[in-house]
Amino acid sequence: RGSSDLEIDIEQIRVSENAFCAGKSIEESGLRQKFGVILLAIMRAGGTMEFNPSGKAPIEAGNVLIAMGERPMLKRMEEEVED
């Protein structure tokens, strides 16, 4: 027991037009498995927030994913989703 080495962070990641996950559901995108993150919410165009989205929730270009996870994995996710 005691202190943990895990560096947990929350990041806002904008989905680019050519992101591999754009146009897929959360489930289809495999984001959770690939990066080991928890998707807390999706901010839709127009600013509406979808908290604790289900696996069937669609991810669209321009959405902002609010994800929690380990810093290095969030960084990788950011590189793959924002570019």
C-alpha positions as CSV (number, residue, x, y, z in Angstrom):
1,R,0.0,0.0,0.0
2,G,1.0,3.6,0.0
3,S,1.6,6.1,-2.8
4,S,1.0,5.0,-6.4
5,D,3.2,5.8,-9.3
6,L,0.2,6.3,-11.6
7,E,-0.1,9.7,-13.1
8,I,-3.8,10.1,-13.8
9,D,-5.0,13.1,-15.8
10,I,-8.1,14.4,-17.5
11,E,-7.6,15.7,-21.1
12,Q,-9.8,17.4,-23.6
13,I,-9.1,16.0,-27.1
14,R,-10.6,17.5,-30.2
15,V,-11.5,14.9,-32.9
16,S,-10.0,15.9,-36.3
17,E,-11.6,15.3,-39.7
18,N,-9.3,12.4,-40.5
19,A,-9.1,10.9,-37.1
20,F,-9.5,7.1,-37.2
21,C,-12.4,7.3,-34.7
22,A,-14.4,10.0,-36.6
23,G,-17.8,8.7,-37.8
24,K,-17.6,5.6,-35.5
25,S,-19.3,4.8,-32.2
26,I,-17.2,4.7,-29.1
27,E,-17.4,0.9,-29.2
28,E,-16.3,0.7,-32.9
29,S,-13.5,3.1,-32.3
30,G,-11.9,0.9,-29.7
31,L,-10.6,4.0,-27.9
32,R,-11.1,2.6,-24.4
33,Q,-9.2,-0.6,-25.2
34,K,-6.5,1.0,-27.3
35,F,-5.5,3.7,-24.9
36,G,-6.9,2.4,-21.6
37,V,-8.9,5.6,-21.0
38,I,-12.2,6.3,-19.5
39,L,-14.4,8.6,-21.6
40,L,-16.1,10.9,-19.2
41,A,-18.0,13.0,-21.7
42,I,-18.3,14.1,-25.3
43,M,-18.8,17.8,-26.1
44,R,-20.8,18.1,-29.2
45,A,-20.8,20.9,-31.8
46,G,-22.9,23.7,-30.3
47,G,-21.5,23.0,-26.8
48,T,-23.9,20.3,-25.5
49,M,-22.3,17.8,-23.2
50,E,-23.0,14.1,-23.2
51,F,-21.7,12.8,-19.9
52,N,-20.8,9.1,-19.4
53,P,-21.5,8.3,-23.0
54,S,-22.6,4.7,-23.9
55,G,-20.5,2.6,-26.3
56,K,-23.1,3.3,-29.0
57,A,-22.5,7.1,-28.8
58,P,-21.2,8.4,-32.1
59,I,-17.9,10.3,-32.3
60,E,-17.9,13.0,-34.9
61,A,-15.2,15.3,-36.3
62,G,-15.2,18.5,-34.2
63,N,-16.4,16.8,-31.1
64,V,-14.2,17.2,-28.0
65,L,-13.6,13.9,-26.0
66,I,-13.1,14.4,-22.3
67,A,-11.0,11.4,-21.3
68,M,-9.3,10.3,-18.1
69,G,-6.3,8.0,-18.0
70,E,-2.5,7.8,-17.6
71,R,-0.6,10.8,-19.0
72,P,1.4,8.9,-21.6
73,M,-1.7,7.1,-23.0
74,L,-3.6,10.4,-23.1
75,K,-0.7,11.9,-25.0
76,R,-0.7,9.1,-27.5
77,M,-4.5,9.4,-27.9
78,E,-4.1,13.1,-28.5
79,E,-1.5,12.5,-31.2
80,E,-3.7,10.0,-33.0
81,V,-7.1,11.8,-32.7
82,E,-6.2,15.5,-33.1
83,D,-3.9,15.1,-36.2
